[in-house]
Each structure stands twice: as structure tokens, then as C-alpha cells.
Amino acid sequence: MNSFGLYVRERRERAGVSLRAAARQIGVCASFLSHVETGKVGMGPEKIAALAAILKEDPDRLHALAGHVPPDVRDLIL
């Protein structure tokens, strides 16, 4: 399991949000979110931002854990 997936799972469980509810709210299937949490697949910037909102997390932190440059930072650089 990667640090992004582990962090997401811990925060989701701490927030009391089920896997299915979180997946539904960000527009993915539960199996996809499960694969993200176990590090089998990655997640795009838009879904990470939606997940951050659900978990009440800083989206930049989640982007960094996922190995992405946050979209607002990328825009500033470009």
C-alpha cells in the first residue's frame, strides 16, 4: 500500500465515511476507490480535489502524497 492510499483510507475511516459513500460522492465505483487505497491504481487531479473536499483535507496535501503537482501550482509555474 502506498502512502497516498493509506492516508486516504485512514482519513476516510476517521471521518466515518464508507468506501461506497466516498466513491459515489466523487463519481467513481467502490472497487476503483479500493484499488486507489491499496495502491493498485492512481487517481487524477480532479478526483483528488473532490476526495479532499469530502475528507475536509487540504487538496495540496493529497496531491503531494499522490505525487502530483497541484493544479493551482502548475498554473502558476506555467
Buried (B, 14 or more C-beta within 10 A) or exposed (E): EBEBBBBBBEBBEEEEBEBEEBBEEBEBEBEBBBBBBEEEEBBEBEBBBBBBEBBEBEBBBBBBBBEBBBBEEEEEEE
